[in-house]
């Protein structure tokens, strides 16, 4: 039988739970302040200062037609933000309820375009990133880079730091590998993407690469995500083998909330009961992500399947389903590769892939005229 003391404790617990839930809701608040098309810099700056004055973080985003100010967090809840609609230059104020805020399509309707030199990922061009799994030598990397450029690839991939399942496997050339990537860029003009594993290596990797890659094993390494969020380099964020789409978007949120909105999402296969392939490529993730987020999405068919013979058909599928590109492994001599040779395309197969993608792009972009 419940006593008066029990009732008092229950009331206290309920009150604490409500207060704690409200506090969490306040911390998770995001308001989108859409400025009018003719809003002046003075009006926009005034809104930013007003948002920050009540304890929120202000993220300014300049669109092609309008500027948006995103108010994140805050200690006093969202009530004060409603008054922003009355400020000069403000068109409307929209609350975002999804757990991922800045990443959400609600926060930004137009697609984000990630700029890497003269390459624009998310602009409608299907971008191919290619190269060896790991940097092994100057000769191997330069040969790979020239093959990628000749075939029409836009970005060179290559691992200098290799997080491996076994501690006895090749771990990468580290800084020497980074220097070779920089040399390959100098020789070919191709931007480079390479993985960062340790937050302490950010300054080192930043000095050599054009895109910071976060691998599947580090997708929820929050210390790393926060640190690269303060970088100005674009980030390629790979989905983990056991990561849901929402968890992937929450990981991207860490990067965006720290100030870096140049993020590319990568579907690279998830772990299922199927053993015919290394992982199972979740091709449906592309249209789902395109609906939920404004960030560009690419596919990694090499790691998804673990076998070169599936790379070409799945790259075609990526193009057909609306992905912004692929990242594939290619090695001049896959049989001699230090790692992942079985999933690496030969130069001949890489050229075949590029020709098939060009043909598919032509077919998909054709305008069919229907007789009246």
C-alpha angles and dihedrals in degrees: 000000000000117000129210088256090055090052091049091051091048092051090048092050092048092049091048091049092050092047091047092048091050090049091052091048089054092050090050094048118128124178124186113213109198112202122213117260091249096044112139127229089249092056092047092048090049091054091048092051092046092052092050092046091065094050103268129125112240121215115188118207121187112209128190092263108010140029120233126200116201118205111203130188119342135174101236102051128244100295094096092050091063088070089063089082088072095056120104114268096018116125100182145336118228126188118220115213102180116106089238105062115171091033093055124106085228089064092051123014098189120073119263113238115208113212119212108171105300092339115102114197113199095023096107097273115117102232121204119204113189144163142104124321090239137014105248106166142343092257094050095047097045091048089050092048093052090049092051092049093046091051093050100258113154103203133035118225125198135150120235094167113041120194101203132188091232122053087215095060124097107285099194137261092273113195093003087055091050090053090052091051089053090049091050089052090050092050098044107022091235117139113234135226123198137165126261114206106171124049088219090063095059097104091047096049093041090058092062110026135070096205126033111219121207108199128220093262092055100044089111097035091121096184089057093044092051092049097049087046086071091053122096092215120103115257129220106205116195122206115242123242091250098029122120121220091252091051090051090052091047089054089051087050090062090058096044094045089056090057107267113113096168096100129146118197119216128200107205104165134285131235115260136155089273115107101179089091133032090250134349115259108228096211090171088066089077099064091036092054091043088058096045103039142033093218120108117256129210135178131233105203093170096065092033093064107016092219130091095219092068096048097083098048092045091048087055088050090051091055092045095050094051105261118158093230148313136256111213136176119242127173129183088227111015092182088064097043117130089224141006095011091149092064097041122104120230115236089258092052090047091055088048090052092051093049092050092049091050090052092048093049090053092050094046092049095048116116112228112213113212115205113245 
